Amino acid sequence: VGLDLGSTAQIAQVKYARSLWDGTSLGVGIANIAFRAQDRDRAGNPFKYGIVTQKLGNLRLHGGFGFQTDNDSVLLGADYSLKVSGRDLVLRTDMVEINDGDKFLGSLGFLLVINNSLVLESWASKPEDGSTVGTLKFNFIF
């Protein structure tokens, strides 16, 4: 369960993952759950998805499909885990269809575990024909 309480919007997300067999898991979730009208304008409609993840050593590959009003989409991604100065670092990339499958949005980012309760997360996203948008946030783990 995630809750983004930014200065511009309050948005929630829910995800459940279960191991299918050793190294493979299935995740289902809903993102872009906005509680206020102004947040729905920014976040768009809720995004329901299913995704399969395959772990190959430190590399994880992801593939799935998302369901959103006027924007069903293919989801593809990869992440790589390593240790930097004794801390867990995950390098991430993904691509998702946008504009009802007419274009792709790509992103690159990372997660850095600061301690058991705090993770630094950052990424940059760029649509095929748009400007790059960067995000930097702290995730508090309860």
C-alpha positions in Angstrom: 0.0 0.0 0.0 1.4 3.4 -0.9 0.2 6.9 -0.3 1.8 9.9 -2.2 1.2 13.1 -0.2 2.8 15.7 -2.4 2.2 19.4 -2.5 0.2 19.0 -5.7 -1.9 15.8 -5.2 -2.7 13.0 -2.7 -2.7 9.7 -4.6 -2.8 6.1 -3.2 -1.8 2.8 -4.7 -2.3 -0.9 -3.7 -0.3 -3.9 -4.9 -0.4 -7.6 -4.0 2.3 -10.0 -5.1 2.5 -13.7 -4.7 5.2 -16.2 -5.7 4.1 -18.6 -8.5 7.3 -20.7 -8.3 10.9 -20.2 -7.4 12.0 -16.9 -9.0 8.7 -16.0 -10.5 5.9 -13.9 -9.0 2.6 -12.4 -10.1 1.5 -9.0 -8.9 -1.8 -7.2 -9.2 -2.6 -3.7 -8.2 -4.3 -0.4 -8.7 -2.5 2.9 -9.0 -3.7 6.5 -9.4 -6.4 6.2 -6.6 -7.2 9.9 -6.1 -9.6 11.0 -3.3 -10.3 14.6 -4.4 -11.5 15.9 -7.7 -8.4 18.1 -8.2 -6.2 15.1 -7.6 -8.2 13.0 -10.2 -7.6 15.7 -12.8 -3.9 15.4 -12.2 -3.6 11.6 -11.7 -6.2 10.5 -14.3 -8.4 7.4 -13.9 -7.4 4.5 -11.6 -4.9 2.2 -13.4 -5.5 -1.5 -12.7 -2.7 -3.9 -13.7 -1.3 -7.4 -13.6 2.4 -8.1 -13.9 4.7 -11.2 -13.9 8.2 -10.9 -12.6 11.1 -13.3 -13.3 14.2 -13.1 -11.1 17.6 -14.0 -12.8 20.3 -13.5 -10.2 20.4 -9.7 -9.4 18.3 -8.9 -12.5 14.5 -8.9 -12.5 12.4 -8.7 -15.7 8.8 -7.6 -15.7 6.0 -7.9 -18.2 2.3 -7.2 -17.8 -0.8 -5.4 -18.9 -2.6 -2.4 -17.5 -6.3 -1.4 -17.7 -7.3 2.3 -17.6 -10.2 4.1 -19.2 -9.1 4.8 -22.8 -5.5 3.7 -22.1 -5.1 -0.1 -21.8 -1.4 -0.7 -22.1 1.5 -3.2 -22.2 4.0 -2.8 -19.3 7.7 -3.9 -19.7 10.5 -3.3 -17.2 13.8 -4.4 -15.7 15.6 -3.7 -12.5 19.0 -4.7 -11.1 20.0 -4.9 -7.4 23.4 -4.3 -6.0 25.1 -3.0 -2.9 26.8 0.4 -2.7 28.7 1.3 0.5 26.7 -1.5 2.3 23.3 -0.1 1.2 20.8 -1.8 -1.2 20.6 0.1 -4.6 18.1 -0.9 -7.3 18.5 0.5 -10.8 15.2 0.5 -12.7 13.9 1.1 -16.2 10.5 0.6 -17.8 8.3 1.3 -20.7 4.5 1.7 -20.8 2.1 2.4 -23.6 0.3 5.7 -23.4 -2.3 7.6 -25.5 -4.3 4.4 -25.9 -1.3 2.5 -27.3 -0.2 5.1 -29.8 3.0 6.1 -28.0 5.4 4.9 -25.3 6.6 6.4 -22.0 10.0 5.3 -20.9 11.6 5.9 -17.5 15.0 5.3 -15.7 15.4 5.5 -12.0 16.7 4.1 -8.7 15.8 3.1 -5.2 18.4 3.5 -2.5 17.7 2.0 1.0 18.8 4.6 3.6 17.8 2.4 6.6 15.0 0.0 7.5 12.4 2.8 7.5 13.5 5.1 4.7 14.1 4.7 1.0 15.2 7.4 -1.5 13.5 7.0 -4.9 14.1 8.9 -8.0 13.3 8.6 -11.7 13.0 10.5 -15.0 10.2 9.8 -17.4 10.0 10.8 -21.1 7.2 10.2 -23.6 8.2 9.8 -27.2 7.2 13.3 -28.1 7.3 15.2 -24.9 9.6 16.7 -22.2 11.4 14.7 -19.5 9.8 14.9 -16.1 11.9 14.1 -13.0 10.7 12.8 -9.6 12.5 12.6 -6.3 10.8 11.3 -3.1 11.4 9.6 0.2 9.4 6.4 1.0 8.8 5.8 4.7 8.4 2.1 5.5 6.0 1.1 8.3 
